[in-house]
């Protein structure tokens, strides 16, 4: 089982691959600009070639981008702290520049890493585990878009899920995708009529425990304003670890 220091080191290794930088770059004060590159072992969330993506672990920022925008990025980021680059006024400046290249900012992802203790929640529902083969029957239902990918994706396959059941009916589902061999991302969906019962927290806790037992590192992501999801993360022993953002075609 990994400890907190080891998890932080593994995260930097992964982000260095994703953002085409060195591990040491995350320990620097100044912001780092790198060339966007599809390195082997990177996390894959889109088949589009990355134009710009940006990450901070709370100190500086690393911006991985097409070389055509490097000079502008160097000037834009030179006198700013890394965390300030993610503030609205600075993102508006970046958005205007991106539009010149036919791109626009997309989602920001607020990412959490786990405390690795195993705590078993008290559950008041029937729980059912779904291994990878059994997940195939759940695709296409449109109810579990956070717990599962839209369809099977070989580059980040859904590998495990747990459902809160009422007979054969799934009230809530927590699932995880193997975004890398080591890092498995957890997502949760509870149907509207069953929310407010703590079901989501219990499902995520159970899944987190199982991922740890299988030797992987669970992680969790949500948007800035999804306070329900933030509370689930905190109650399950996740802590804020990094923020990242990417662009899409404009």
N, C-alpha and C positions, 0 to 999 in steps of 0.2 A: 504494500500500500504506500502511495506517495505521501510525503508530508508537504506542508504549505510552501516551504522553500523550494522543494523539488518541483512542485507544480508550477511555481512562478518561473523557474528556469525552463521548464518544458514549454510553457506558453511563449516565452521570448524566442525559443528555437522555432516554433511554428510561425509566429508573426514575422520573423526574419525571412522565412520562406515566402510567406504571403505577400510581403511588402518589399521584397528584393533588397533587403538591407542586412547589416550585420547585427548580431546579438548585442554588441556593445553600443550600437546606436541608441538603444532605448535607455541607456544610462547617461546620455549627454544632456546638456542644458539647451543647446541650440537645436532648432528644428532641422530635419534631414529631408532632402529631396532626392528620390531615387527614380530610376527608369522602371516603368511598369513592365513586368515580365511574367509569363506563365511558367513559373518554376515547377519542376516535378515535386510532388508532395504538398502542393498548396491546397487550401480549402477551395472547393469549386461550388459556387452558387449560381453562376450564369455561364452560358457558352459564349457570350460576347467578350471580345477582347477588352480588358480593363483600360479605360482612358485615365481615370484618376480615382484613387482610394486613399483614405487618410485614417490614421490610428493614433491614439494616445493612451499611455498607461498612467497618466496623471502628472507627467513631467513635461517632456518635449512632445512634439508630434513628428511622425514619419509620414511623408506624403509620397506615394508612388504614382507616377504620372507619365503620360506621353511626353517625349522630349520637347514637343512643340510649345508646351506651356511652362517649361522649366524656368525660363528667365523671369516670367511674370510671377511665378510662385516664390522664387527667391526674394524678390522685392516685397511681395505681399506678406511673407512670413518672417522677414528678417528681424523686425523689432517687436514681435509679438511672442508671448509665451505659447507653448503648445496647446494648453487647455483653452486659451482665448481664441484659437483658430476655430473652435467649434461653437463659438457664440454667434448669435443671430446676425449681428451687424457685420461681422467678418465673413460669415457665410454668404451674405447678400452680395458682397464684393466678389467673392469667388463665383457665385452663380452668374453674375453679369459677364464675367470673363469666360466662363464655360459656354455660354450661349454663342459666343463668337466661334466656337469650335463645334457647334451643333450638339452640345451635351447639356445635361442639367444634373443637379444634385438629386440623389435618391434618398433612401432611408438612413437614419442614424441608428446604430445598434448599440445598446447599453448592455454590456456583457458581464456575466458573473462566474466566478470560480467557486468551488466547494470547500467548505470545511469537511474533512474526510471522516468524521465520526459517523458511526452507524447508530441511528436512533429509530426504533420501530414505533410508528404511530398507532394509536388505537383506532381501528376502523369499524364503522357501523354499516358496512355494505359488503356485498360479495365481490371479491376481487378476482379478476381473470387475467392471466398472463398470455400475451400473444408473441410467439417467436416470429422470426422473419418470414417464414413461409406462410404463417397464418395471417400476416398483415396484408397480403395481396387482396383478400376479400374485402378489406376496409377502404381501399382506394375508390375514389369516384363518388363517395357519399356526400362530400361537401360540408360535413359537419365537424371535421377534425383537422382543419387546415393548419393549426399550430402544432398539433401532436404528430402529424404525418406530412410527408411531402405530398404534392398533388398526385404523383405517380411514382412508381419505382424508378430510382435514379442510381445507376451503378457508381457514379462518382461520389455520392453521399447517401448510401442506402439506409433506409429505416431498418433497424436491426432488432428492436424490442419495444414492446408497449405493455401497459397494464390498464385495464378498464374497470370502472365501477359499474357493476351489473345489476339490473333488475330483470331477472330471468335471462332472456336472450337479448334484452335491450341494453345498449351501452349509454349510461348516464354521463360519464366523463371518461376521458382517455388521456393518459400521459404516454408519450412516445419519445424515442430518441433515434437520431440518425448518426451514423459513424462518419462524421465530417472528415476525420482522419482516422487512422488506425488506433490512435491513442485518445483523441478528444471526441466524445460523443455528446451531441447537443440535445437537450431535453426541451420538449414543448408540451403544452397542456391545453386541453379544451374541455369545458364542462357545459353541457347543454343549458340554455337559459333557465329552464324550469327547475333545475337542480342546484343553482348557484346559491351562495350564502350559507352553505352547510359545512364548509371546510374541506369539501371533497377534493378540490384541486390541490390543496396543500398536501393532503395525505397521499394522493396518487404520485405527486412529484417526489415526495420523501421516499416512498417505496421504490420508485424507479431509480432514484439517485443511489439508494443503498445497493440495489442489484448491480448497477453499472460499476460501482466501486468494487463489489465482490468479484466481478468479471475481469478486473484488472485494468479498466479504462478510467479516464478522468471525465466525469460529467461536467458539462457547463450549460449555462442558461442565458438566454438573451431576450430583451424586450425593448419596447420603445420608450421614449422619454416620459410620455404622459400616461402610460398604462400602469396606474398605481396598484390595481388589483394584482397584476403580474409581479410587480416589484415586491409586494407584501408576501406573495407565495415564495419568491426567491429568499427573502430574509427569514421567513419562518422555517424554511427547509435547510438553513445553514449555508446559503450562498452569500457571497460578498461581492461588491462591485470591483471589477478588475481592469476593464479597458472599455474604450468607446471607439467605434469605427464607423466610417461613412464611405459611400461609393457614389459613382455617377452612372447614368444611363443615357441612351440616345435622347436628344431633346426634341 
